[in-house]
Amino acid sequence: MLCLFVGQHSVLARSFRQSVNGLPVKVVDEYGKPLLGAEVYSLTDELLGETSESGEVDVEVGAGTEIIVRHPAYYPKKIAIASGIQIAMVANYLKQEETRDVLYDQKTDQNLLGAVSSVYNNQLKTTPTPLYLNALTGRLPGFYTQESSGFRSARSTAITYGDLAGSLPTEGTKYSSTLSDNSEVFFQLRGQQPVTIIDGVQREIYSIDPESIESITVAKDALSSILLGQRSSRGVLQITTKKGVAGPPRISFTAQTGMQEALKVPEPLNAYQYAYLYNEALANTGRLPAYSQEEFELFRNGNSPLLYPDVNWYDAVLRNNSPITKYNLGVNGGIRNARYALSLSYLNQEGMFRESDEFDYATNVSQRRYLINSSIDVDVTKDFTIGLQLFGRIQDGRQPGAGTSNIMDALFATPNNAYPIFNDNGSYGGSPQFRTNLYQQVMGSGYLIDNTRDVFANLDFHYKFDQWLPGLYAKGKVNVSATSSSLVNRYRQQPVFDAQYNDAGELTYIRYGNIADQPNSFSTTSTANFVYFQGAIGYNTQIADNHEVGGKLFVDQQTANYQFDLPAIHTNFAATGNYAYRQKYYAELAVNYSGFNRFQPGRKYGTFYALGIGWDLAQESFLSTQTDWLNQLKLRATYGKTGNTNEGALGYYSWRAAYGQGGNNGYEFGSEYSYINSLEERGLANVNATWEKGNKFNIGLDAALWNSMFRLTAEYYRDRYYDLLQQRGSTIEIIGIGYPNENIGENLFEGQEIDLTYQNNVGKFNYFISVNASRMRTEVLYMNEMQRDYAWNYRTGRPVGQTFGYLANGLIQTQEEADAAPLLGGNAVHPGDVKLVDLNGDGIINIHDQTAIGNTKPMIYYGATLGFSFSGFDFSVLLQGVANRTYQQMDYAFGNNGDSQGYSYMMGRWTPETAETATYPRLTVGFDPTNTPYLNTSSYWTRSGEYLRVRNLDLGYTIPTHLSRKISLSAFRIFANAQNLFTFTSYDRLDPEISGNAAYPAQRTIVFGVNIKL
């Protein structure tokens, strides 16, 4: 009886505690570790509590009541509550952080006034490529990318040479102003080259593993970038790596491997087709045929491969696919006052060249990369925090001794019938025209090894003076970094032999090419070191609960030494101020006194400024009753005067006259008339050279509805850049020296951007869609253009970078048309030639007939990400495209020398029989004034660069938690992802991004992998 009474009392006591203190609930992340800041709501959207550092919260509802758990980084979860329940959250693919890094500050969605867009780790890590730039394509409005090569290009030019005085810098590599590890992706931010900021420091490193990146942000307006001073016109590409989070160790290991395949490879003519069309081209130019009917048949039947070869060189030296492998280990954790993060990464990427078993060393183009990124943050006291970050990169590349670019050029130029791979005696085939053997160049030319080393160290501190004045703080950063690259040359040269029968009918071999010992030389190809420091003192306070006021004094300096040059030093002294009233009205102002040491003394510094205002209508009383569906409706605007040193156009201390020996000018001295080079002036000095300037205006709208399930950001910008460093159009040669660049140009960049996101769930089915689009119009406002005779000749008023040339009206079909056609340079035209339009009607084609060709409309680029997660499955796909884009692709029929390979597109050439359907002019050999690009850039060769790609696809499955815990894992995910899966374009002979015939082609990459979390 006593036991029964005690038991009942215990149950009653527990029930009483639960009714008073609430039911305990624990929320964990994808690692099974406590999740801080998760909010628990009732079904009526009442906030019931927020989890602590232990991931726990007491919820005052009855058992069995349904609750909703929300966190910006995770999908909402609805669940029936029970005492002691543990709720495992699923990471949101479209993460929405409450704060984001904007240059050197952090901003909330409420007080952000600039045009800023961000992507997070989940979107980045699905891209199986060596550069994180590929992961940004189609994801950020205003950020445009275009692949320029399917594989990295290593530096191969030595920056020093031997001299009696020792090792000295070479002229060709002096005066550098940048040093980047990106040779594969061209990118712009609203038409400008953005400044890359990595964890608060300016460095152009694009090979950081996306697995170790927390977020990437682009800041596009003047206010967001004004602290860059004389670089602020360019905008910001900001990379923030993962930092330590207090809690038990979170360990993540990802392993993935897959294959790469070229998207587009040229289709060469076989030997018979080549010979037939070559004879046709010779006949069209009034020359005798090179091949007889008997030789046609020998090429066709392949009975004499030694003397009449038919080698498809693309098949002979390229493989269909090549492997890529990546590993990453991440560890994150710490205690409340000491947090750490560590990331180790490995990449092994191979290229598409075949290799031979004849040699015991690899010759295929490849790269191996090792990365380490570590950070630790320590709260020394409750007011003082210091942080240390170390980043290191070891990258080893390899390519055939002949060089990748040389091989790609030779591959495109070598006809199938040029020579056999091997002669009957085992020697390499060749000819008087082709004195190297392509097969030998790929597999037997030795190898080149390039090595790159990077080290990067950050020391940060932050001190709060709250004990003296609450809200007062000081912070600083010191960074030291260095990079160097070198090349080991082990290029092996071998002769080739042309097989011929002599008059006696004997097979003989004639040798061509060089014989040389294989070298083992070493050279430095780049070196740079950087020192950066930053300091700031600021104050933030709140007055009467309605007014938030803040200000900051800021100073920083970067010293960069490139290739042994004198240092380039950028210095900024800035002040900022911000004000907010009831989280409804916002204002911000910044002024920067910024300098660059390579300008003339007395003209090194200038003042730049920016301001912004904002108004959140959702906080107004007339919308206060709509808070159940309207979370934010903010109008904002910024304006600023920005700068750009444009060091490439500025030159190296261009305000100083420079003299030196060299060139072709000299005198003969003495009785022996010895020739001595004279001193010469190396370019005119520009004593008035200064930074380029910009007036940047941006207006934006931010809206968030239904607990931010739907988000909209819209932007309009108008950026006018002036005092651009350009060469005058009205120059003359009479002074015998080129004019320097002067601050005379003026361009306009204007556009609109929109970013829409919607995410929701039906039960356990979470789904999302994110769409962004950008439209950019450019215009040359002034460029000191010389006088033109006709309005259509003027570049002023046209888009920036507009292509000019002749309009084409198809092909000439008859001799009558040819006789009446205007002539280019007096050269006769024939049926089948390009019909050029005589715009001014003077009967000749010359510069007065040149006009804008190709696209003149504003360019549009866009992306859409769709996906879902359900019962452990997750899926996402990125569609990306470009509209209103063209490019020029002009093809010589058989190369500019008339002895190169022909390709399948030539089968569509004009003949009297195919006149109505021809897609290519009549064939000629080598240079032709009307049909080839030497004198003729015409709209006939304008190609559509519009496309839509399935840029990225990711599919994964995470096994249920109760199963993964049985093998002591927090999570186990298997996945497959793909890059450049499908492409839709109206002109599909070439890839719309990498359109060069001899370029290393873009790759389709498909990988499979696993991710393990502990």
HUWOUR-V857642 format. One record per pair of residues at least 6 apart in sequence whose ideal C-beta (glycine too) atoms are under 8 Angstrom apart, sorted by the first residue. I is the first residue (numbers start at 1). J is the second residue. Records with the same first field share a line. If there is no record, write none. Layout:
I->J  J
//
This chain:
18->63  83
19->60
21->58  60
22->48  49  58  59  60  61
23->58  59  60  61  62  63  81  82  83  85
24->56  57  58  83  84
25->40  49  51  56  57  58  59  67  81  85  87
26->34  51  54  55  56  84  85  86  87
27->34  35  38  51  55  56  57  69  71  86  87  89
28->34  35  55  86  87  88  89
29->35  74  88  89  91  250
30->88  89  90  91  970  971  1013
31->250  251  252  970  971  1013  1014
32->88  961  965  970  971  1013
33->55  247  248  250  970
34->51  53  54  55  56  247
35->51  55  71  74  89
36->51  52  53  55
37->50  51  71
38->50  51  55  57  69  70  71  74  89
39->47  49  50  51  69  70  71
40->47  48  49  50  51  57  59  67  68  69  70
41->47  48  67  68  69  70
42->48  61  65  67  68
43->66  67  68  78
45->628  707
48->57  59  60  61  67
49->57  58  59  60
50->57
51->57
53->246  247  336
59->67  81
61->67  81
63->81  82  83
64->80  81  82
65->80  81
66->78  79  80  81
67->78  79  80  81
68->76  77  78
69->76  77  79  87  89
70->76  707
71->89
72->92  95  96  97  98
73->91  92  95  96  97
74->89  90  91  92
75->89  90  91  92  759  761  766  869
76->761
77->87  89  90
79->85  87
88->961
90->766  869
91->122
92->122  759
93->122  123  768  867  869  874  876
94->120  122  123  757  759  768  770  865
95->120  121  122
96->708  711
97->118  120  215
98->108  109
99->106  107  108
100->106  107  112  116  118  215  217
101->215  217  238  240
102->112  114  116  217  219  224  236  238
103->197  219  224  225  227  228  236  238
104->200  227  534  536  554
107->114  116
109->632  702  704
110->583  616  632  634
111->578  580  586  614
112->636  702
113->223  586  588  612  613  614  636  637  638
114->219  220  221  223  224  612  636  638  698
115->142  219  220  221  224  638  698  700  715  717  753
116->217  218  219  220  221  224
117->140  141  142  143  217  218  220  713  755  772
118->140  215  216  217  218
119->135  136  139  140  215  216
120->214  215
121->210  211  213  214  215  242
123->135  139  865  876
124->132  135  210  213  216
125->135  210  211  254
126->135  876  952  954  977
127->134  135  210  952  977  979
128->256  258  324  326  977  978  979  1005  1006  1007
129->135  979  1005
130->152  184  207  347  349  367  369
131->182  184  185  206  207
132->206  207  208  209  210  213  216  239
133->145  182  184  185  187  206
134->145  147  184  185  979
135->210  216  952
136->143  145  187  216
137->145  863  880  951
138->772  861  862  863  864  865  878  879  880  881  951
139->772  863  865  878
140->216  218  772
141->713  715  753  754  755  772  773  774
142->189  190  218  220  715  751  753  774
143->187  188  189  218  237
144->187  188  189  774  776  859  861
145->185  186  187
146->185  186  187  993
147->184  185  186  993  994  1002
148->183  184  185  186  993  994  999
149->183  184  994  999  1000
150->184  262  263  994  999  1000  1001  1002  1003
151->184  349  351  365  404  1000  1003
152->181  183  184  367  397
153->183  184  404  405
154->397  399  448  450  485  487  525
155->450  485  487  525  526
156->403  448  450  487  525
157->170  172  173  525
158->170  173  487  523  524  525
159->169  170  173  523  524  525  526  527  563  564
160->167  168  169  170  523  524  564
161->167  168  170
169->563  564  565
173->526  563
174->563  564  565  652
175->563  565  651  652
176->528  562  563  565
177->562  568  647  648
178->204  562  647
179->204  483  526  528  562
180->204  206
181->204  205  206  207  395  452  454
182->204  206  207
185->206
187->193  194  237
188->194
189->218  220  234  235  236  237
190->220  235  717  719  749  751  776
191->719  749  776  778  800
192->233  234  235  644  749
193->234
194->218  234  235  236  237
195->202  225  228  231  234  235  236  237
196->202  203  204  205  206  237  238  239
197->236  237  238  239
198->205  208  239  241  456
199->239  240  241  389  458
200->458  460  477  479  534
201->456  458  477  479  481  530  532
202->530  532  558
203->456  481  530
205->393  454  456
207->369  371  393  395
208->239  241  371  373
209->326  328  343  345  347  371
211->252  254  328  330  343  345
212->241  242  328  330  343  345  371  373
213->239  240  241  242
214->240  241  242  243
215->239  240
216->237  238  239  240
217->236  237  238  240
218->235  236  237  238
219->225  235  236  238
220->235  698  715  717
221->235  610  612  638  640  696  698  717
222->232  610  638  639  640  641  642  694  696  697  698
223->588  590  610  611  612  638  640
224->235  236  638
225->231  232  233  234  235  236  642
226->232  574  590  592  608  609  610  640  642
227->554  556  572  574  576  590  592
228->234  236  572  592  594
229->570  571  572  574  592  593  594  595  606  608  643
230->570  594  595  596  606  608  643  644  645  691
231->570  643  644  645
232->592  594  608  610  640  642  643  644  694
233->642  643  644  692  693  694  696  719  721
234->644
241->341  343  373  375  389  391
242->330  332  341  343
243->339  341  375  377
244->332  333  334  339  340  341  375  376  377
245->332  333  334  339  341
246->333  334  335  336  339
247->333  334
248->333
249->331  332  333  1014
250->330  331  332  333  1013  1014
251->329  330  331  332  1013  1014
252->328  329  330  331  1011  1012  1013  1014
253->327  328  329  330  1011  1012  1013
254->326  327  328  1009  1010  1011  1012
255->326  327  1009  1010
256->325  326  327  975  977  1007  1008  1009  1010
257->323  324  325  326  1007  1008  1009
258->323  324  325  1005  1006  1007  1008  1009
259->321  322  323  324  1005  1006  1007
260->321  322  323  324  349  352  1003  1004  1005
261->320  321  1003  1004  1005
262->318  352  1001  1002  1003  1004
263->980  983  991  1001  1002  1003  1004
264->989  990  991  994  1001  1002
265->314  318  1001
266->314  412  903  997
267->903  904  905
268->274  312  313  314  415  416  901  902  903  904
269->277  416  901  902  903  904  906  907
270->299  310  312  416
271->299  308  309  310  415  416  417
272->296  299  300  310
273->902  907
274->299  415  416  417  901  902
275->290  291  295  296  299  417
276->291  296
277->902  906  907  909  923
278->290  291  894  902  925
279->289  290  291
280->909  911  923
281->893  894  923  924  925
282->288  289  290  925
283->289
284->830  832  922  923  924
285->924  925
287->925
291->299
295->308
298->304  307  308
299->308  310  417
302->308  310
305->420
306->420  423  424  499
307->499  500  501
308->417
309->416  417  418  419  420  421  429
310->416  417
311->416  417  418  419  420  421
312->416
313->411  414  416  438
314->411
316->354  421  438  439
317->353  354  407  411  438  439  442  443
318->352  353  354  411
319->352  353  354
321->352
322->349  350  351  352  364
323->348  349  350
324->347  348  349  350  1005  1007
325->346  347  348  349
326->345  346  347  348  1007  1009
327->345  346
328->343  344  345  346
329->342  343  344  345
330->341  342  343  344
331->340  341  342  343
332->340  341  342
333->339  340
334->340  376  377
336->379
337->378  379
338->376  377  378  379
339->376  377  378
340->374  375  376  377
341->373  374  375  376
342->372  373  374
343->371  372  373  374
344->371  372
345->369  370  371  372
346->368  369  370  371
347->367  368  369  371
348->366  367  368
349->366  367  368
350->364  365  366
351->364  365  366  399  404  1000
352->365
353->363  364  365  400  407  442  443
354->364  442  443
355->362  363  364  443
356->363  443  444
358->443  444
359->443  444
361->447
362->398  447
363->398  400  401  442  443  444  445  446  447
364->398  400
365->397  398  399  400  404
366->397  398  399
367->395  396  397  398
368->395  396  397
369->393  394  395  396
370->393  394  395
371->391  392  393
372->390  391  392
373->389  390  391  392
374->389  390  391
375->387  388  389  390  458
376->387  388
377->385  386  387
378->385  386  387
379->385
380->386
383->463  464  465  466  467
384->461  462  463  464
385->461  462  463
386->459  460  461  462
387->458  459  460  461
388->457  458  459  460
389->456  457  458  460
390->455  456  457  458
391->454  455  456  457
392->454  455  456
393->452  453  454  455
394->451  452  453
395->451  452  453  454
396->449  450  451  452
397->449  450  451  452
398->447  448  449  450
399->447  448  450
400->407  441  442  443  445  446  447  448
401->445  446  447  448  489  490  491  492
402->410  436  441  442  445  491
403->448
404->1000
406->441
407->438  441  442
408->998  999  1000
409->998
410->436  438  441
411->438  998
412->900  901  997  998
413->895  900  901  998
414->434  438  900  901
415->899  900  901  902
416->901
418->431  433  434
419->429  430  431  434  437  496  498
420->429  499
421->428  429  437  439
422->428  429  439
423->429  497  499  509
424->499  507
425->497  509
427->495  496  497  509
428->437  439  440  444  494  495  496  497
429->437  496  497  498  499
430->436  437  495  496  497  498  512  513
431->496  498  512
432->498  512
433->899
434->496
435->496  512  513
436->496  513
437->494  496
440->494  496
444->492  494
445->491  492  493  494
446->490  491  492  518
447->490  491
448->487  488  489  490  491
449->487  488  490
450->485  486  487  488  525
451->485  486  487  488
452->483  484  485
453->483  484  485
454->481  482  483
455->481  482  483
456->479  481
457->479  480  481
458->477  478  479
459->477  478  479
460->475  476  477
461->475  476  477
462->473  474  475
463->473  474  475
464->472  473
465->472  473  474
466->472
469->539
470->541
471->539  540  541
472->537  538  539
473->537  538  539  540
474->535  536  537  538
475->535  536  538
476->533  534  535  536
477->532  533  534  535
478->532  533  534
479->530  531  532  533
480->529  530  531  532
481->529  530  532
482->528  529  530
483->526  527  528  529
484->524  526  527  528
485->524  525  526  527
486->522  523  524  525
487->522  523  525
488->520  521  522
489->519  520  521  522  523
490->518  519  520
491->518  519
492->518
493->513  514  515  516  518
494->513  515
495->511  512  513  514  515
496->511  512  513
497->509  510  511  512
498->509  510  512
499->507  508  509
500->507  508  509  510
501->507  508
502->508
526->563
527->562  563  564
528->560  561  562  563
529->560  561
530->558  559  560  561
531->558  559
532->556  557  558  559
533->556  557
534->554  555  556
535->554  555  556
536->552  553  554  555
537->552  553
538->550  551  552  553
539->550  551  552
540->548  549  550
541->548  549  550
542->548  549
543->549
546->581  582
547->579  580  581
548->578  579  580  581  583
549->577  578  579
550->577  578  579
551->575  576  577  578
552->575  576  577
553->574  575
554->572  573  574  575  576
555->571  572  573  574
556->571  572
557->569  570  571  572
558->569  570
559->567  568  569
560->567  568  569
561->567  568
562->568
565->652
567->597
568->596  597  598  647
569->596  597
570->594  595  596  645
571->594  595  596  597
572->592  593  594  595
573->592  593  594
574->590  591  592  593  594
575->590  591
576->588  589  590  591
577->588  589  590
578->586  587  588  589
579->586  587  588
580->586  587
582->619
583->616  619
584->615  616  619  620
585->613  614  615  616
586->612  613  614  615  616  636
587->611  612  613  614
588->611  612  613
589->609  610  611  612
590->609  610  611  640
591->607  608  609
592->607  608  609
593->605  606  607
594->605  606  607  608  643
595->604  605  606
596->604  645  691
597->604
598->645  647  650  652  653
599->655  689  690  691
600->655  687  689
603->655  690
606->643  690  691
608->640  641  642  643
609->640  641
610->638  639  640  641  642  696
611->638  639  640
612->636  637  638  639
613->636  637
614->634  635  636  637
615->634  635  636
616->632  633  634
617->623  633  634  635
618->626  627  630  631  632  633  634
623->630  633
629->705  706
630->704  705
631->704  705  706  707  708
632->702  703  704  708
633->701  702  703
634->701  702  703
635->699  700  701
636->699  700  701  702
637->697  698  699  700
638->696  697  698
639->695  696  697  698
640->695  696
641->693  694  695
642->693  694  695  696
643->691  692  693  694
644->691  692  693  694  721
645->691  692
646->691  692  724  725
649->725  726  741
650->689  725  741
651->683  686  689  740  741
654->683  685  686  689  740  741
655->685  686  687  688  689
656->685
657->681  684  685
658->681  682  683  685
659->679  680  681  682
660->679  680  682
661->677  678  679  680
662->677  680
663->677  680
665->677  678  680
666->675  676  677  678
667->675  676  678
668->674  675  676
669->676
681->737
683->737  738  740
684->737  738  739  740
685->740
686->740  741  742
688->742  743
689->725  740  741  742  743
690->723  743
691->723
692->721  722  723  724  725  743
693->721  722  723
694->719  720  721  722
695->719  720  722
696->717  718  719  720
697->717  718  719
698->715  716  717
699->715  716  717
700->713  714  715  716
701->712  713  714
702->711  712  713
703->710  711  712  713
704->710  711  712
705->711
709->758  759  760
710->756  757  758
711->755  756  757  758
712->754  755  756  757
713->753  754  755
714->752  753  754  755
715->752  753  754
716->751  752
717->749  750  751  752  753
718->748  749  750
719->748  749  750
720->746  747  748  749  781
721->745  746  747  748  749
722->745  746  747  781  782
723->743  744  745  746
724->743  744  745  746  747
725->741  742  743  745
726->741  742  744  745  783  784
727->738  739  740  741  742
728->739  742  744  784
729->783  784  785  786
730->784  786
731->738  739
744->782  783  784
745->780  782  783  784
746->780  781  782  783
747->778  779  780  781  800
748->777  778  779  781
749->776  777  778  800
750->776  777  778  779
751->774  775  776  777  858
752->774  775
753->772  773  774  775
754->771  772  773
755->770  771  772
756->769  770  771  772
757->768  769  770  771
758->768  769  770
759->766  767  768  769
760->766  767  768
761->767
764->870  871
765->868  869  870
766->868  869  870
767->867  868
768->865  866  867  868
769->864  865  866
770->864  865  866
771->862  863  864  865
772->862  863  864
773->860  861  862  863
774->860  861  862
775->858  859  860
776->858  859
777->799  858
778->799  800  801  858
779->797  798  799  800
780->795  796  797  798  799  800  802
781->796
782->796
783->795  796
785->794  795  796
788->794
789->840  848
790->839  840  848
792->839  850  851  852
793->847  848  850  851
795->802  804
798->852  856
799->852  856
802->852  854  856
803->852  853  854  886  888  937  942
804->850  851  852  853  937
805->850  851  853  888  936  937  938  939
806->824  836  837  845  849  850  851  853  936  937  938  939
807->836  837  839  849  851  853  938  939
808->834  835  836  837  938  939  940
809->835  836  837
810->835  940
811->831  832  833  834  835  910  915  918  921
812->818  821  829  830  831  832  833  834  835
813->831  915
814->831
815->830  831
817->831  835
818->828  829  830  831  833
821->829  833  835  836
822->836  838  842  843  844  845
823->829  844  845
824->836  844  845  846  929  930  935  936
825->845  846  929  935
826->844
827->929  930
829->930
830->922
831->910  912  915  922
832->909  910  911  915  918  921  922
833->921  922  928  930  931
834->921  930  931  936  938  940
836->845  849  930  936  938
837->849
838->844  845  849
839->848  849  851
840->848  849
842->848
853->937  938  939  942
854->886  887  888  939  942
855->884  885  886  945
857->884
858->884
859->882  883  884  885
860->882  883  884
861->880  881  882  883
862->880  881  882  883
863->878  879  880  881  951
864->878  879  880
865->876  877  878  879
866->876  877  879
867->874  875  876  877  954
868->874  875
869->875
872->957  958  959  960
873->955  956  957
874->954  955  956  957  958
875->954  955  956
876->952  953  954
877->950  952  953  954
878->950  951  952  953
879->948  949  950  951
880->948  949  951
881->946  947  948  949
882->945  946  947  992
883->946
884->946
885->944  945  946  992
886->942  943  944  945
887->942  943  945  995
888->933  937  941  942  943
889->941  943  990  995
890->932  933  936  937  941
891->903  905  941  997
892->898  900  926  927  932  933
893->902  906  909  923  924  925  926  928  931  932
894->900  901  902  923  925  926
895->901  926
896->926  927  932  934
897->926
898->925  926  927
905->919  920  989
906->920  923
908->914  917  918  919  920
909->918  920  921  922  923
910->918  920  921  922
911->918  922
921->930  931  940
922->931
924->931  932
926->932
927->934
929->935  936
930->936
933->941
943->987  990  995
944->985  986  987  992
945->992  993  995
946->985  986  992
947->983  984  985  992  993
948->983  984  985
949->980  981  982  983  984
950->978  980  981  982  983
951->979  980  981
952->977  978  979  981
953->977  978  981
954->975  976  977  978
955->975  976  977
956->973  974  975  976  1011
957->973  974  975
958->971  972  973
959->972  973
961->970  971
964->970  971  972
968->1014
969->1012  1013  1014
970->1013  1014
971->1011  1012  1013
972->1010  1011  1012  1013
973->1010  1011  1012
974->1008  1009  1010
975->1008  1009  1010  1011
976->1006  1007  1008  1009
977->1006  1007  1009
978->1004  1005  1006  1007
979->1003  1004  1005  1006
980->1002  1003  1004  1005
981->1004  1006
983->991  992
985->992
990->997
991->1001  1002
993->1002
994->1000  1001  1002
//
